[in-house]
Amino acid sequence: MASFKNILFLLNTGDHNSVDSLKAILQKNFIHDVTVKIFDSSYSNNITEIDLIKVINESEIHQCDLIISIGGDGTMLKSAKLSHQHQIPVTGINKGRLGFLTDINPSDANKTINDLISGKFITEDRLLIETIINKDGIKNSIGIALNDVAIRRKETGRMMKVTTSIDGNYINQHEGDGFIVSTPTGSTAYSLSCGGPILKPDVEAFILVPICPHSLNDRPMVIPSNSEILIEPILNTGEIAEIALDGDSNYEIKQGETIIINATKNTIKLIHPEDYDYFDVLRSKLLWGSNKKKN
């Protein structure tokens, strides 16, 4: 299996724990025929003090052949978008709390990264969502998401209505706090907290999840990932809804605009250690099988 020669680290350089992890990786038996780079549009000066590091701008990312994210799932989501944009594989070192996406333990990071560089890894493709706004026939893409797209009322404390259609077929009118379209990767994120199912990441499907629906009959659905989803917020004059891609509010949608959601043409490639087991991740993160009773 091919090895990696140009590694790009992505981290919050203002987070001392993440910077210390990077220093430890570079100081302990790192393979020295590998070029190490870092991308951070607002990097701290302390990162330039680390030997072996070359700080690059976004126009140089295509020169890299592996992205390593250091942080939590938020940093990994940013890394995933760079991975998709430049078609570079990505992996992550978990410095966050839950870390469903970052499966390298910091205590094992040096050995694991050396294994990856040497070609000892497995790969997994993950699909992403593209969100398009349609107004009067003019379509504008507002971005991609690895986990989910959420449509919510801009004003807090009020319900909103949306209608959904799949491949031109009307499905339902939903009334509640909003609506989520999730990938299998995102099935353990916002979707799960709203009652959605867990999907194995290689299942080619989307999950449609109403947020706190007004009717108990309004339930989550799983549909094929080659479906085109149309969501029409029902807004009165002056009312605004917001669209969040992977938790970031990207767009304010107004009356007369509709939302089209599709799978992106290209997936991203996640790099895992050879002993990676998705179900072991679930057991660990969700505490399956643990005894929660207090003595």
C-alpha positions in Angstrom: 0.0 0.0 0.0 1.3 3.5 -0.9 2.9 5.6 1.8 2.7 9.3 2.5 5.5 11.8 1.9 3.9 15.2 2.4 1.7 15.5 5.5 -0.5 18.5 6.3 -1.4 19.0 10.0 -4.5 21.1 10.7 -5.2 22.2 14.3 -6.2 25.2 16.4 -2.8 26.7 17.0 -4.3 28.8 19.8 -5.0 25.5 21.7 -1.8 24.7 23.7 -2.9 21.0 24.1 -3.1 20.5 20.3 0.2 22.4 19.8 1.9 20.2 22.5 0.6 17.1 20.8 2.1 18.2 17.5 5.4 18.9 19.2 5.4 15.5 20.8 4.7 13.8 17.5 7.6 15.6 15.8 10.0 14.9 18.6 9.5 11.1 19.0 11.0 8.9 16.3 9.2 10.6 13.4 10.1 9.3 10.0 12.4 12.1 8.7 12.0 11.6 5.0 8.5 13.1 5.3 7.8 16.7 4.7 5.6 18.2 7.5 3.4 21.2 6.8 0.7 23.1 8.6 -2.3 25.1 7.4 -4.0 27.6 9.6 -5.3 30.9 8.3 -4.8 32.5 11.7 -1.9 30.5 13.1 -0.2 31.6 16.3 3.5 32.7 16.3 4.4 29.8 18.6 3.8 27.3 15.8 6.7 28.7 13.8 9.0 27.8 16.7 8.5 24.1 16.0 11.3 22.5 14.0 10.4 20.6 10.8 7.3 22.7 10.3 6.5 24.6 7.1 3.5 26.9 7.2 1.6 27.0 3.9 -1.4 28.8 2.5 -4.4 27.2 0.9 -3.1 27.4 -2.7 -0.3 24.9 -1.6 -2.5 22.3 0.0 -2.8 20.3 -3.3 0.9 19.4 -2.8 0.1 17.3 0.3 -1.0 13.6 0.2 -2.4 13.3 3.7 -4.2 15.6 6.1 -3.9 14.9 9.9 -6.4 16.8 12.1 -5.5 17.4 15.7 -8.5 18.3 17.8 -12.1 17.3 18.2 -14.8 16.6 15.7 -15.1 20.3 14.9 -11.5 20.5 13.6 -12.0 17.2 11.8 -15.1 18.6 10.0 -13.0 21.5 8.8 -10.3 19.1 7.7 -12.8 16.9 5.9 -13.9 19.9 3.8 -10.3 20.6 2.8 -10.0 16.9 2.0 -13.0 17.0 -0.3 -11.9 20.2 -2.0 -8.4 18.9 -2.7 -9.2 15.2 -2.9 -6.6 14.3 -0.2 -7.1 11.5 2.4 -7.7 12.6 6.0 -7.3 11.2 9.5 -7.6 12.6 13.0 -6.0 12.7 16.4 -8.6 13.1 19.1 -8.1 16.0 21.5 -11.8 16.7 22.0 -14.4 15.0 24.1 -16.4 12.5 22.1 -14.4 12.2 18.9 -16.5 9.9 16.6 -14.4 11.1 13.6 -11.0 11.3 15.2 -9.9 7.7 15.9 -6.2 8.1 16.8 -5.6 8.1 20.5 -3.1 10.9 21.5 -1.1 8.4 23.6 -0.6 6.2 20.5 -0.3 9.0 17.9 3.4 8.6 17.2 3.3 4.9 16.5 0.0 5.1 14.6 1.3 8.0 12.4 4.5 6.1 11.6 2.4 3.1 10.7 0.2 5.2 8.4 3.3 6.8 6.7 4.6 3.3 6.2 1.5 2.2 4.4 -0.2 0.3 7.3 -3.7 1.6 7.2 -7.2 0.9 5.9 -9.4 3.4 4.0 -13.0 4.2 4.0 -15.1 6.5 1.7 -17.6 8.9 3.3 -20.3 10.7 1.4 -21.1 14.4 1.8 -24.1 16.6 1.3 -24.3 19.6 -1.0 -26.9 22.3 -0.3 -28.3 24.4 -3.1 -30.6 27.4 -2.7 -33.2 27.9 -5.5 -34.9 31.2 -6.1 -36.9 31.9 -9.2 -35.0 29.1 -11.0 -31.6 30.5 -10.1 -29.6 27.9 -8.2 -26.7 28.7 -5.9 -24.6 26.2 -3.9 -23.9 27.4 -0.4 -21.6 24.6 0.7 -21.0 21.0 1.7 -21.4 19.1 4.9 -20.0 15.8 6.2 -22.4 15.4 9.1 -25.7 17.2 8.4 -27.7 20.1 7.1 -30.2 21.6 9.6 -32.9 24.1 8.8 -34.2 26.1 11.8 -36.3 29.1 12.6 -34.1 32.2 13.1 -36.3 33.4 15.9 -36.0 31.2 19.0 -39.0 29.7 20.8 -41.2 29.5 17.7 -42.1 26.5 15.6 -41.6 26.5 11.8 -43.2 24.6 9.0 -41.4 22.9 6.1 -42.6 20.6 3.3 -40.4 17.9 1.9 -40.3 16.1 -1.5 -38.0 13.3 -2.6 -37.2 13.0 -6.4 -40.2 15.2 -7.1 -42.6 13.2 -4.9 -44.3 15.1 -2.1 -43.7 13.5 1.3 -45.0 15.6 4.2 -45.5 19.0 5.8 -43.5 19.1 9.1 -44.1 21.4 12.0 -41.6 21.8 14.8 -38.3 23.3 15.7 -36.7 22.5 12.3 -35.5 19.7 10.1 -32.3 17.7 9.6 -30.8 15.9 6.6 -28.0 13.7 7.8 -25.3 11.5 6.3 -24.4 8.1 7.8 -21.4 9.9 9.3 -23.7 12.4 10.9 -26.0 9.7 12.3 -24.2 9.8 15.6 -24.3 13.6 15.8 -27.3 16.1 15.8 -29.6 13.5 14.1 -29.1 11.0 16.9 -30.0 13.5 19.6 -33.3 14.1 17.7 -34.2 10.4 17.6 -32.6 9.4 14.3 -31.1 5.9 13.8 -27.4 5.1 13.7 -26.2 4.1 10.2 -22.9 2.3 9.5 -20.9 4.8 7.5 -20.7 2.7 4.3 -24.5 2.6 4.0 -25.3 4.8 1.0 -28.3 6.7 2.5 -29.5 9.9 4.0 -31.6 10.3 7.2 -34.4 12.8 7.3 -35.1 13.9 10.8 -37.7 16.4 12.1 -36.5 18.4 15.1 -39.0 18.2 18.0 -42.0 17.6 15.8 -45.4 19.0 16.8 -46.9 15.7 15.8 -45.7 12.4 17.3 -46.6 10.7 13.9 -43.7 12.7 12.2 -40.9 10.2 12.3 -37.4 10.0 10.8 -36.9 8.4 7.4 -33.9 6.7 5.7 -33.7 7.2 1.9 -31.1 6.3 -0.8 -28.2 8.7 -1.1 -28.9 9.2 -4.9 -32.2 10.9 -4.0 -32.7 14.6 -4.6 -34.3 16.2 -1.5 -36.4 19.4 -1.8 -37.2 21.3 1.3 -39.6 24.3 1.2 -39.7 26.4 4.4 -43.2 28.0 4.9 -42.4 31.6 5.9 -44.5 34.7 6.3 -43.3 38.0 5.1 -40.3 39.2 7.1 -39.7 35.7 8.7 -36.3 34.2 8.2 -35.0 30.6 8.7 -31.3 29.6 8.9 -29.4 26.8 7.4 -26.5 25.3 9.3 -23.9 23.0 7.6 -22.2 20.8 10.2 -23.3 23.2 12.9 -22.1 26.4 11.2 -24.9 28.8 10.3 -24.1 29.4 6.6 -27.2 31.0 5.1 -30.4 32.9 6.0 -33.3 31.6 3.9 -36.2 33.9 3.1 -39.7 33.6 1.7 -39.7 32.3 -1.8 -36.4 30.3 -1.5 -36.3 26.5 -1.6 -33.5 24.1 -0.6 -32.2 21.3 -2.8 -30.0 18.7 -1.1 -27.9 16.1 -3.0 -24.9 13.9 -2.3 -21.7 15.4 -3.6 -20.2 13.9 -6.7 -16.9 13.0 -4.8 -16.6 11.3 -1.5 -13.8 11.9 1.0 -11.3 9.1 2.0 -10.8 8.6 5.7 -7.6 6.8 6.8 -7.9 4.5 9.8 -5.3 2.4 11.7 -5.3 -1.2 10.7 -7.1 -2.3 13.9 -10.0 0.2 13.3 -13.5 -1.3 14.1 -16.5 1.0 13.8 -18.6 -1.0 16.2 -15.8 -0.8 18.8 -16.0 3.0 18.4 -19.7 2.9 19.0 -19.3 0.7 22.1 -16.6 3.0 23.5 -18.3 6.3 22.7 -21.8 5.4 23.6 -20.8 3.2 26.6 -22.7 0.2 25.3 -22.5 -2.8 27.7 -21.1 -0.7 30.6 -22.6 -1.1 34.0 -24.2 2.3 34.8 -25.5 1.2 38.2 -23.9 2.7 41.3 -22.7 0.4 44.0 
